[in-house]
Amino acid sequence: MDFILSCLPVGLSKMILEHNSSKIEEIRIRAGKPVILKLGVMEIVLKYVITNNEIVGIVQSICNNSLYSYQNQICSGFITLPGGNRVGIGGNVVVKDGKISNISYIYSLNFRISHQINGASDEVIRYVLDTKHNTVLNTLIVSPPGVGKTTIIRDIARKISNGISEINFRGIDVVIIDERGEIAALNRGIAYNDVGLRTDILDNVPKSIGIRMAVRSLAPKVIIADEIGNKDDVKIINYAICSGVNCIFTAHGSTMEDLLKNEEIKKIIDLELFNRIIFLDEREKGKVKNVINI
């Protein structure tokens, strides 16, 4: 949070600090509009109207005055910040040869603040564990954005890696494929989030590459990654599971109908690669709405 505040105009940072910054989940900035803080289901509309020039200054600060070195991230629509935080970018999307080449005239920024919450997976994890074999079920955790999927899988990694003495679950080797640096918040070889003592991390690598690397060289019992759903995911998930590795992934959606609209996820479900699909409650973080056994 300190890094984010250092990138914002001084007056705005002071306003934010007047509130409980430890509970802020999002800082939403839109040109010519008041800045909005999101704390769970509560919103705080600040009396600070941001200008286009201030947005440009914020982006330059985030990128250490080197927009070119962050171009690939900008084209993906977000920039990963220290501590596992992320800022989403809205503006004029420039498409060249069917691919995004830039986002110019940036209109909005959405800072999503990463919070480690030990115990966030307390309800979910009982649907994930295979205690008979001291491992986990191949599991897909589903919810719309902002409901806490990343926080939950981070806590699952910590628990199964450390072991859960209350149920005699022994710690097992985990690899996190941290494609956007949000789960472990690895920086210069140091994980700022606690993901467990038997956890290895592959940071800033596509799942299609990272999962293959993990299986070949790190010998995990479990692989954990966020947000599946693109065309490369079917083959690599099938590869991991057929290699004897159990997997926990997340995806966006509210219902099974939502999932099946994504052709790639539909293929994975039709192949019965997952043992269990867990739908999170959209109204209360960490709660389970529905569980489907495959």
Secondary structure, DSSP 4 states (H G I P E B T S, - for coil): -HHHHHHS-HHHHHHHHTS-GGG--EEEEETTSEEEEEETTEEEEEEEE--HHHHHHHHHHHTTT-GGGGHHHHHHTEEE-GGG-EEEEEEEEEEETTEEEEEEEEEEEEEE-----TTTTTTGGGGTEETTTTEE--EEEEE-TTSSHHHHHHHHHHHHHH-BGGGTBPP--EEEEETTS-SS-EETTEESS---TTEEEEES--HHHHHHHHHHHT--SEEEES---STTHHHHHHHHHHTT-EEEEEEE-SSHHHHHHSHHHHHHHHTT--SEEEEEPSSSTT-EEEEEE-
